[in-house]
């Protein structure tokens, strides 16, 4: 059973969501009608996922999410709000939220988002059991993620932290697609327009660092993301 903390001040909507999810047979839902009650509940019980309404009395969802993050850095959090403003989405991801859904929404859509987050969390647990590689061979280059160095023929190129993180993600998916959204959320913690432009600059730098080997290329995959190709 997946234990969910649902913080929703509309009792009718809260009851509908709780009943719908529990009828699926794999969720146990605890409903809190305000932010303070939700924080008390989270502090004394164990949960696998949180769904937090943003506009709540006593403690709003963003404040609640921030305080939950202090207690648990990894629990998946979905923010739900009637607002559709881009700045709210930025705040949600900036606070460590994993997803954002705008009211009114279909309960089927919420279920899809929950399943996707739980699958992602499960994959993270599996990855944590296996150490992530830190040394890579990229054509004629050697890349050391820890020291943030690219080496070729005895010459070294020092990378910034974000350059190293981006190149590591590309290496882990060598000859496969790294989605733009995944890279932005993991490295910049927000997939907004400005962070996207920043990532484009870092990709241009990485292409420059790797241009001496014609067998190495970072290509754009239209509508999806990027691919590190090593032939």
C-alpha positions as CSV (number, residue, x, y, z in Angstrom):
1,X,0.0,0.0,0.0
2,X,1.2,3.5,-0.9
3,X,0.5,5.9,2.0
4,X,-0.5,9.3,0.8
5,X,-0.9,12.5,2.9
6,X,-3.6,14.6,1.2
7,X,-3.8,18.2,2.4
8,X,-7.0,19.8,1.0
9,X,-9.2,22.4,2.7
10,X,-12.3,21.7,0.5
11,X,-13.9,18.7,2.4
12,X,-16.0,17.6,-0.6
13,X,-13.0,17.5,-3.0
14,X,-10.9,15.9,-0.3
15,X,-13.4,13.1,0.4
16,X,-13.8,12.5,-3.4
17,X,-10.0,12.2,-4.0
18,X,-9.6,10.0,-0.9
19,X,-12.4,7.7,-1.9
20,X,-11.3,7.5,-5.5
21,X,-7.7,6.6,-4.7
22,X,-8.6,4.1,-2.0
23,X,-11.0,2.4,-4.3
24,X,-8.0,1.6,-6.5
25,X,-6.9,-0.8,-3.8
26,X,-3.3,0.2,-3.6
27,X,-3.5,3.6,-1.7
28,X,-4.1,4.5,1.9
29,X,-5.0,8.2,2.1
30,X,-4.9,10.4,5.2
31,X,-6.8,13.6,4.7
32,X,-5.9,16.9,6.5
33,X,-8.1,20.0,6.1
34,X,-5.5,22.7,6.8
35,X,-1.7,23.1,6.7
36,X,-1.0,22.9,10.4
37,X,-2.9,19.7,10.8
38,X,-1.1,18.2,7.8
39,X,2.3,19.1,9.3
40,X,1.4,17.5,12.6
41,X,0.2,14.4,10.8
42,X,3.3,14.2,8.7
43,X,5.5,14.5,11.8
44,X,4.0,11.6,13.6
45,X,3.3,9.2,10.7
46,X,5.2,7.7,7.7
47,X,4.1,8.5,4.2
48,X,5.2,7.7,0.6
49,X,3.8,10.8,-1.1
50,X,2.2,14.1,-0.4
51,X,-0.5,16.0,-2.3
52,X,-0.7,19.6,-1.0
53,X,-3.3,22.2,-1.9
54,X,-1.6,25.6,-2.1
55,X,-4.5,27.8,-0.9
56,X,-5.2,26.4,2.6
57,X,-6.0,28.1,6.0
58,X,-3.5,28.3,8.9
59,X,-0.6,27.3,6.7
60,X,-0.5,27.5,2.9
61,X,0.7,24.6,0.8
62,X,4.0,26.2,-0.2
63,X,5.0,26.8,3.4
64,X,3.8,23.3,4.3
65,X,5.9,21.8,1.5
66,X,9.0,23.8,2.6
67,X,8.6,22.4,6.2
68,X,8.0,18.9,5.0
69,X,11.2,19.1,2.9
70,X,13.1,19.9,6.1
71,X,11.8,16.7,7.6
72,X,12.2,14.5,4.5
73,X,14.3,15.5,1.5
74,X,13.1,12.8,-0.8
75,X,9.4,12.2,-0.4
76,X,7.5,13.0,-3.6
77,X,5.3,16.1,-3.4
78,X,2.5,17.2,-5.7
79,X,1.3,20.8,-5.4
80,X,-2.4,21.5,-6.3
81,X,-3.8,24.9,-6.8
82,X,-6.5,26.8,-8.6
83,X,-3.9,29.3,-9.9
84,X,-2.2,28.7,-13.2
85,X,0.5,31.4,-13.0
86,X,4.0,30.5,-14.2
87,X,5.5,32.0,-11.0
88,X,3.5,29.6,-8.9
89,X,4.9,26.7,-10.9
90,X,8.4,28.1,-10.4
91,X,7.8,28.4,-6.6
92,X,6.5,24.8,-6.5
93,X,9.6,23.4,-8.1
94,X,11.9,25.8,-6.3
95,X,10.6,24.4,-3.0
96,X,11.5,20.9,-4.0
97,X,8.1,19.9,-5.4
98,X,8.1,17.0,-7.8
99,X,4.9,17.9,-9.7
100,X,2.3,20.6,-10.1
101,X,-1.4,20.2,-11.0
102,X,-3.9,23.0,-11.7
103,X,-7.5,22.9,-10.5
104,X,-9.9,21.9,-11.8
105,X,-8.3,18.6,-12.7
106,X,-9.5,15.1,-13.5
107,X,-8.9,12.5,-10.8
108,X,-7.6,10.2,-13.6
109,X,-4.9,12.8,-14.3
110,X,-3.9,13.0,-10.7
111,X,-3.7,9.2,-10.6
112,X,-1.3,9.2,-13.6
113,X,0.9,11.7,-11.9
114,X,1.0,9.7,-8.7
115,X,1.9,6.5,-10.5
116,X,4.6,8.3,-12.5
117,X,6.2,9.8,-9.3
118,X,6.1,6.5,-7.4
119,X,7.7,4.8,-10.4
120,X,10.4,7.5,-10.4
121,X,10.9,7.2,-6.7
122,X,11.3,3.4,-7.1
123,X,13.9,3.9,-9.8
124,X,15.8,6.3,-7.6
125,X,15.9,3.8,-4.8
126,X,17.3,1.2,-7.3
127,X,19.9,3.6,-8.6
128,X,20.9,4.5,-5.0
129,X,21.8,0.8,-4.4
130,X,24.1,0.9,-7.4
131,X,26.7,3.7,-7.3
132,X,26.5,6.1,-10.2
133,X,29.6,5.9,-12.4
134,X,31.9,8.9,-12.2
135,X,34.5,8.0,-14.8
136,X,33.6,7.9,-18.5
137,X,35.3,7.3,-21.9
138,X,33.9,9.6,-24.5
139,X,35.7,8.8,-27.8
140,X,39.3,10.0,-27.3
141,X,38.3,11.9,-24.1
142,X,38.4,10.8,-20.5
143,X,35.9,12.5,-18.2
144,X,36.3,12.4,-14.5
145,X,33.1,13.7,-12.9
146,X,34.5,14.0,-9.4
147,X,37.4,16.2,-10.4
148,X,35.3,17.8,-13.1
149,X,38.0,17.3,-15.7
150,X,38.0,16.3,-19.4
151,X,41.3,15.0,-20.6
152,X,42.6,14.3,-24.1
153,X,46.2,13.7,-25.2
154,X,47.5,15.0,-21.9
155,X,45.5,18.3,-22.1
156,X,42.9,19.1,-19.4
157,X,39.7,21.1,-19.5
158,X,38.2,22.1,-16.2
159,X,34.4,22.1,-16.0
160,X,32.0,24.0,-13.9
161,X,29.8,22.1,-11.6
162,X,26.7,22.4,-13.8
163,X,28.8,21.5,-16.9
164,X,30.0,18.4,-15.2
165,X,26.5,17.4,-14.0
166,X,25.1,17.9,-17.5
167,X,27.9,15.9,-19.2
168,X,27.5,13.1,-16.6
169,X,23.7,12.8,-17.4
170,X,24.5,12.7,-21.1
171,X,27.2,10.0,-20.6
172,X,24.8,7.9,-18.5
173,X,22.5,8.0,-21.6
174,X,25.2,7.8,-24.2
175,X,23.6,7.3,-27.7
176,X,20.2,7.7,-26.1
177,X,17.9,10.7,-25.5
178,X,18.3,12.8,-22.3
179,X,15.0,14.8,-22.1
180,X,15.3,18.5,-21.6
181,X,12.8,18.5,-18.7
182,X,14.7,15.8,-16.8
183,X,18.0,17.7,-17.1
184,X,16.4,21.0,-16.0
185,X,14.6,19.5,-13.0
186,X,17.6,17.5,-11.8
187,X,20.3,20.2,-12.2
188,X,18.4,23.5,-12.1
189,X,15.4,22.2,-10.1
190,X,13.0,24.1,-12.4
191,X,12.2,23.8,-16.1
192,X,11.3,27.4,-16.7
193,X,12.3,29.4,-19.8
194,X,15.3,31.2,-18.3
195,X,16.9,28.0,-16.9
196,X,16.3,26.4,-20.4
197,X,18.3,29.2,-22.0
198,X,21.0,28.8,-19.4
199,X,21.3,25.1,-20.2
200,X,21.6,25.9,-23.9
201,X,24.7,27.9,-23.0
202,X,26.2,25.1,-21.1
203,X,25.5,22.6,-23.9
204,X,27.3,25.0,-26.3
205,X,30.3,25.0,-24.1
206,X,30.4,21.2,-23.8
207,X,30.2,20.9,-27.6
208,X,33.2,23.2,-27.8
209,X,35.2,21.2,-25.3
210,X,34.5,17.9,-27.3
211,X,34.9,19.3,-30.8
212,X,38.4,18.0,-31.4
213,X,37.1,14.4,-31.8
214,X,34.9,14.1,-34.9
215,X,33.4,10.8,-33.5
216,X,31.8,12.7,-30.6
217,X,28.7,14.9,-31.0
218,X,26.0,16.3,-28.8
219,X,22.9,16.6,-31.0
220,X,19.4,18.2,-30.4
221,X,16.5,15.7,-30.7
222,X,13.6,17.9,-31.8
223,X,10.8,18.1,-29.3
224,X,12.5,15.8,-26.8
225,X,16.0,16.8,-25.7
226,X,19.6,15.9,-26.4
227,X,21.8,12.9,-27.3
228,X,25.5,12.3,-26.8
229,X,26.6,10.3,-29.8
230,X,29.9,8.4,-29.8
231,X,30.6,6.5,-33.0
